[in-house]
Amino acid sequence: MIRKILLVILLLFILGTLGVFYIFSDKSESPLVLITDFGTKDGAVAAMKGVALKLAPELVIHDLTHEIPVFNVWEGAYRLQQTAPYWAPGTVFVGVIDPGVGTERKSIVLKTKANHYYVGPDNGLFTLVAESEGIEEIREISSANRLPNSQNSYTFHGRDVFAYTGAKLASGKMSFSEVGDLIPNKQLLMLQYAKPAFASNIVTGGIPILDIQYGNVWTNIDNKTFEKLGVKEGDMLTVKILEKERIVFQGLMPYVHTFGDVKEGDNLLYINSLLNLSIGINMDSFAKKYGVSSGADWRVEVSKL
């Protein structure tokens, strides 16, 4: 009996010790998530990861994507917003879509009210996460938080500034207050785009992105705005897609839950996984068939018959 009690006490001690070790060993570490327009044809992404892991070998690094179209800050902003809500508080995102690298644009770390950290250029890349999560503070990265001996490099801030700073934050080797000076009034460069709206029984919005793999057209018309039309599943709606003032598509299509609710080859309106209104074709590419793209010049109008 005494032997069993001693074994139980020993087991509890071991489990307790492991638990304490786990708590303290992971206490200061957060995931590091990278998003760039570099592609993976050369060593740019590997260089960023090397900088981070040399500084903190224990870091776990994840790739959001490295296939943002080159210089497309808007698409980078959208992919960040699409992904960030599913990551835990404390996650550090390093974003490098930076056509102004080496110029006077600021290198910053944005802390949001969701307790996410965004490291990168102040060029509009963080527009959407700032709007959706709220700005807590913004700091400009100081010269002290730069890869040692990289001061003569002007065109690879992804490696020399952002990966290095992000790794220091994610590993707990630096606190947010040590990043650099606070930017007054929480000033952040924000991209301009068409916001979702409802007026005169018409819902309008922009096309921030395409569902690239399948050619679906993703609008920024959120479910709540769309519901103001008072439609129900199966209703036929008038859809107009414009590039600036040029009508690219105009026609009728049903509002349904999913692709299989219409015949193969038929158009449909549906709510996508981000709970935004989207346009597609069952088993085909709507964007390719009708020549639709995305960006600030594109907008959508939806109305009842």
C-alpha positions as CSV (number, residue, x, y, z in Angstrom):
1,M,0.0,0.0,0.0
2,I,2.8,2.4,1.0
3,R,4.6,1.5,-2.2
4,K,1.6,2.4,-4.3
5,I,1.2,5.7,-2.5
6,L,4.9,6.5,-3.1
7,L,4.5,5.6,-6.8
8,V,1.5,7.9,-7.1
9,I,3.3,10.8,-5.4
10,L,6.3,10.2,-7.7
11,L,4.1,10.3,-10.8
12,L,2.3,13.4,-9.7
13,F,5.7,15.1,-9.1
14,I,7.0,14.2,-12.5
15,L,3.8,15.4,-14.3
16,G,3.9,18.6,-12.3
17,T,7.5,19.2,-13.1
18,L,6.8,18.6,-16.8
19,G,3.8,21.0,-16.6
20,V,5.9,23.7,-15.0
21,F,8.6,23.2,-17.6
22,Y,6.1,23.4,-20.4
23,I,4.6,26.6,-19.1
24,F,7.9,28.4,-18.6
25,S,9.5,27.1,-21.8
26,D,6.7,28.3,-24.0
27,K,5.7,31.3,-22.0
28,S,7.7,33.8,-24.1
29,E,7.4,32.2,-27.6
30,S,4.8,32.9,-30.2
31,P,4.3,31.7,-33.8
32,L,6.1,33.7,-36.5
33,V,4.1,33.9,-39.8
34,L,5.5,35.1,-43.1
35,I,3.8,36.6,-46.1
36,T,5.7,38.0,-49.1
37,D,5.6,38.5,-52.8
38,F,9.0,36.8,-53.2
39,G,7.9,33.4,-54.5
40,T,10.1,30.4,-53.8
41,K,12.3,30.3,-56.9
42,D,15.3,31.7,-55.1
43,G,16.7,32.0,-51.6
44,A,14.9,35.1,-50.3
45,V,12.4,33.3,-48.1
46,A,15.1,30.9,-46.8
47,A,17.3,33.9,-46.0
48,M,14.5,35.4,-43.9
49,K,14.0,32.1,-42.1
50,G,17.7,31.7,-41.5
51,V,17.9,35.1,-39.9
52,A,15.0,34.2,-37.6
53,L,16.3,30.8,-36.6
54,K,19.9,31.9,-36.1
55,L,18.6,34.4,-33.6
56,A,16.1,32.0,-32.0
57,P,16.5,28.3,-33.0
58,E,13.4,27.3,-31.0
59,L,11.1,29.4,-33.1
60,V,8.3,27.8,-35.1
61,I,7.9,29.6,-38.5
62,H,4.8,29.3,-40.7
63,D,4.2,30.4,-44.3
64,L,1.0,32.3,-44.9
65,T,2.0,32.6,-48.6
66,H,4.9,33.8,-50.7
67,E,2.8,34.0,-53.9
68,I,1.3,37.4,-53.6
69,P,1.6,39.0,-57.1
70,V,4.7,41.2,-57.1
71,F,4.1,44.7,-55.7
72,N,0.4,44.0,-55.0
73,V,0.1,45.6,-51.6
74,W,-3.7,45.3,-51.7
75,E,-3.7,41.5,-52.2
76,G,-1.2,41.2,-49.3
77,A,-3.5,43.2,-47.1
78,Y,-6.5,41.0,-48.0
79,R,-4.6,37.8,-47.4
80,L,-3.6,39.0,-44.0
81,Q,-7.1,39.9,-43.0
82,Q,-8.4,36.5,-44.4
83,T,-6.0,34.5,-42.3
84,A,-5.2,36.5,-39.1
85,P,-8.4,35.8,-37.2
86,Y,-7.6,32.1,-37.0
87,W,-4.3,32.7,-35.2
88,A,-3.8,32.9,-31.5
89,P,-3.2,36.2,-29.6
90,G,0.5,37.0,-29.5
91,T,1.2,35.7,-33.1
92,V,3.7,37.8,-35.0
93,F,3.1,38.4,-38.7
94,V,6.0,39.5,-40.9
95,G,4.7,41.1,-44.2
96,V,7.0,42.0,-47.0
97,I,5.2,43.4,-50.1
98,D,7.4,46.4,-50.3
99,P,7.8,48.2,-53.7
100,G,9.1,51.2,-51.7
101,V,11.9,49.3,-50.0
102,G,14.9,51.6,-49.0
103,T,12.9,54.8,-49.4
104,E,11.6,57.1,-46.6
105,R,8.5,54.9,-45.9
106,K,8.6,53.8,-42.3
107,S,9.4,50.3,-41.0
108,I,6.9,49.6,-38.3
109,V,5.3,47.1,-35.9
110,L,1.6,47.4,-35.5
111,K,0.0,45.9,-32.4
112,T,-3.8,45.4,-32.7
113,K,-6.4,45.1,-30.1
114,A,-6.6,41.4,-31.0
115,N,-3.0,41.2,-29.6
116,H,-1.5,40.4,-32.9
117,Y,1.7,42.0,-34.1
118,Y,2.3,43.0,-37.7
119,V,5.9,43.7,-38.8
120,G,6.6,45.4,-42.1
121,P,6.5,48.6,-44.2
122,D,4.0,51.3,-43.6
123,N,2.6,51.3,-47.1
124,G,-1.0,50.2,-46.6
125,L,-0.2,46.5,-46.1
126,F,-1.9,46.5,-42.7
127,T,-5.0,48.5,-43.7
128,L,-7.6,45.8,-43.4
129,V,-6.3,44.1,-40.2
130,A,-6.1,47.6,-38.6
131,E,-9.7,48.2,-39.5
132,S,-11.0,44.7,-38.4
133,E,-8.9,44.3,-35.3
134,G,-8.4,47.9,-34.2
135,I,-5.1,49.7,-33.6
136,E,-3.6,49.4,-30.1
137,E,-0.2,51.0,-30.8
138,I,2.3,51.5,-33.6
139,R,6.0,51.7,-33.2
140,E,8.7,52.6,-35.7
141,I,11.5,50.0,-35.8
142,S,14.7,51.5,-34.5
143,S,18.1,51.1,-36.1
144,A,19.1,48.9,-33.1
145,N,16.6,46.3,-34.3
146,R,18.3,45.5,-37.5
147,L,20.4,42.5,-38.5
148,P,24.0,43.3,-37.4
149,N,26.3,44.4,-40.2
150,S,23.5,45.0,-42.7
151,Q,23.5,48.8,-42.6
152,N,24.9,49.0,-46.2
153,S,22.0,46.9,-47.6
154,Y,19.0,48.9,-48.8
155,T,16.9,46.6,-50.8
156,F,16.2,43.6,-48.6
157,H,14.5,44.9,-45.5
158,G,12.5,41.6,-45.4
159,R,15.7,39.9,-44.2
160,D,17.6,42.8,-42.6
161,V,14.8,44.5,-40.6
162,F,11.5,42.7,-40.7
163,A,12.5,39.0,-40.2
164,Y,15.1,40.1,-37.5
165,T,12.6,42.2,-35.6
166,G,9.8,39.7,-35.9
167,A,12.0,36.9,-34.6
168,K,13.1,39.0,-31.6
169,L,9.4,39.7,-30.8
170,A,8.1,36.2,-31.4
171,S,10.9,34.6,-29.3
172,G,10.5,37.0,-26.4
173,K,14.0,38.3,-26.8
174,M,12.5,41.8,-27.2
175,S,9.3,43.4,-25.8
176,F,7.0,45.5,-28.0
177,S,8.1,48.6,-26.1
178,E,11.7,48.0,-27.2
179,V,10.8,48.0,-30.9
180,G,11.3,51.8,-31.2
181,D,9.4,55.0,-30.7
182,L,5.7,55.2,-30.6
183,I,4.1,56.7,-33.7
184,P,1.9,59.6,-32.5
185,N,-1.9,59.5,-33.1
186,K,-1.6,55.9,-34.3
187,Q,-0.9,57.2,-37.8
188,L,-0.9,54.4,-40.3
189,L,-1.0,54.6,-44.1
190,M,-4.4,53.3,-45.2
191,L,-5.4,52.1,-48.7
192,Q,-8.6,53.5,-50.1
193,Y,-11.3,51.1,-51.5
194,A,-15.0,50.8,-52.0
195,K,-16.8,50.0,-48.8
196,P,-20.0,47.9,-48.7
197,A,-23.2,49.9,-48.6
198,F,-27.0,49.6,-48.9
199,A,-29.1,52.4,-50.5
200,S,-32.2,52.6,-52.7
201,N,-32.6,48.8,-52.5
202,I,-29.2,48.2,-54.0
203,V,-26.2,46.6,-52.2
204,T,-22.8,47.8,-53.5
205,G,-19.2,46.9,-52.7
206,G,-15.8,46.2,-54.1
207,I,-14.0,43.2,-55.4
208,P,-10.9,43.0,-53.2
209,I,-9.8,39.6,-54.4
210,L,-10.5,36.6,-56.6
211,D,-10.7,33.0,-55.3
212,I,-7.7,32.3,-57.5
213,Q,-7.8,28.6,-57.8
214,Y,-11.5,28.4,-58.9
215,G,-12.2,31.8,-60.4
216,N,-14.9,32.9,-58.0
217,V,-15.4,36.6,-57.5
218,W,-15.2,37.5,-53.8
219,T,-16.8,40.9,-52.9
220,N,-16.4,42.7,-49.6
221,I,-20.2,42.9,-49.1
222,D,-20.6,41.3,-45.7
223,N,-23.5,39.1,-44.9
224,K,-25.2,41.7,-42.6
225,T,-25.1,44.3,-45.4
226,F,-26.4,41.8,-47.9
227,E,-29.3,40.8,-45.6
228,K,-30.7,44.4,-45.9
229,L,-32.0,43.4,-49.3
230,G,-34.4,41.0,-47.6
231,V,-33.7,38.1,-49.8
232,K,-34.1,34.4,-49.2
233,E,-32.5,31.3,-50.6
234,G,-33.5,30.8,-54.2
235,D,-34.4,34.4,-55.0
236,M,-33.2,35.7,-58.4
237,L,-31.1,38.8,-58.2
238,T,-29.7,41.3,-60.7
239,V,-25.9,41.5,-60.6
240,K,-23.8,44.2,-62.2
241,I,-20.0,44.2,-62.2
242,L,-18.1,47.3,-63.2
243,E,-14.5,48.3,-63.8
244,K,-14.6,52.0,-63.1
245,E,-17.7,53.0,-65.1
246,R,-17.5,50.2,-67.7
247,I,-20.1,47.4,-67.3
248,V,-18.2,44.1,-67.5
249,F,-21.1,41.8,-66.6
250,Q,-24.9,42.3,-66.0
251,G,-27.3,39.5,-65.5
252,L,-29.6,37.5,-63.3
253,M,-28.6,34.7,-60.9
254,P,-30.0,32.9,-57.9
255,Y,-28.9,33.4,-54.3
256,V,-28.1,29.9,-53.0
257,H,-26.0,28.2,-50.3
258,T,-23.5,26.4,-52.4
259,F,-22.4,25.4,-55.9
260,G,-24.3,22.2,-56.1
261,D,-27.6,24.0,-55.6
262,V,-27.5,25.0,-59.3
263,K,-26.8,23.1,-62.5
264,E,-23.3,22.6,-63.7
265,G,-22.3,25.7,-65.7
266,D,-24.9,28.0,-64.1
267,N,-24.1,31.3,-62.3
268,L,-24.8,31.7,-58.6
269,L,-24.5,34.1,-55.7
270,Y,-23.4,32.7,-52.3
271,I,-21.9,33.6,-49.0
272,N,-18.2,32.5,-48.9
273,S,-16.2,31.2,-46.0
274,L,-15.4,34.8,-44.9
275,L,-19.1,35.5,-44.7
276,N,-19.0,37.9,-47.7
277,L,-21.1,37.8,-50.8
278,S,-19.5,36.0,-53.7
279,I,-20.2,35.2,-57.4
280,G,-19.4,32.0,-59.1
281,I,-20.2,29.3,-61.7
282,N,-20.7,25.7,-60.7
283,M,-17.7,23.8,-62.0
284,D,-16.2,26.7,-63.9
285,S,-14.3,30.0,-63.5
286,F,-16.6,33.1,-63.4
287,A,-13.6,35.5,-63.6
288,K,-12.2,33.8,-66.6
289,K,-15.4,33.5,-68.5
290,Y,-16.5,37.1,-68.1
291,G,-13.1,38.8,-67.8
292,V,-13.5,40.0,-64.2
293,S,-10.6,41.0,-62.1
294,S,-10.1,42.6,-58.7
295,G,-8.7,45.8,-57.1
296,A,-9.7,49.3,-56.3
297,D,-11.3,49.9,-59.8
298,W,-13.7,47.1,-59.5
299,R,-17.2,47.2,-57.9
300,V,-20.4,45.2,-57.7
301,E,-24.1,46.2,-57.5
302,V,-26.8,43.7,-56.5
303,S,-30.5,44.3,-56.4
304,K,-33.8,42.4,-56.3
305,L,-35.9,42.0,-59.5
